[in-house]
Amino acid sequence: MMFVPKGLDDTPPSLSVTVPVYNETDKPPIGLVGADGYLADIFSDIVEFDVGHKSYAYLLDADAGNFTVILFKNI
């Protein structure tokens, strides 16, 4: 069982990610791709990830080139 904190309006906290898509390097982006997910689902996916020989599952927070580990599946 996992504790799920509530966000605003009684909705669970979520994460949204958007990154540019490039057709060629040194050109402007041709579009964007994004994904949304509830943090509880993302945490569960990382914790339940079946770690293989050379695979890792982790969640990082990046701020101005500094990275903080939020969650890491212990091998």
QUIGIJO-V607577 format. One record per run of one state. SS is the DSSP state (helix for helix, strand for strand, loop for the rest). FROM is the first residue (numbers start at 1). TO is the last residue. If there is no record, write none. Layout:
{{SS:FROM:TO} {SS:FROM:TO}}
This chain:
{{loop:1:5} {strand:6:6} {loop:7:7} {helix:8:10} {loop:11:11} {strand:12:12} {loop:13:13} {strand:14:21} {loop:22:30} {strand:31:38} {helix:39:47} {loop:48:57} {strand:58:63} {loop:64:65} {strand:66:72} {loop:73:75}}
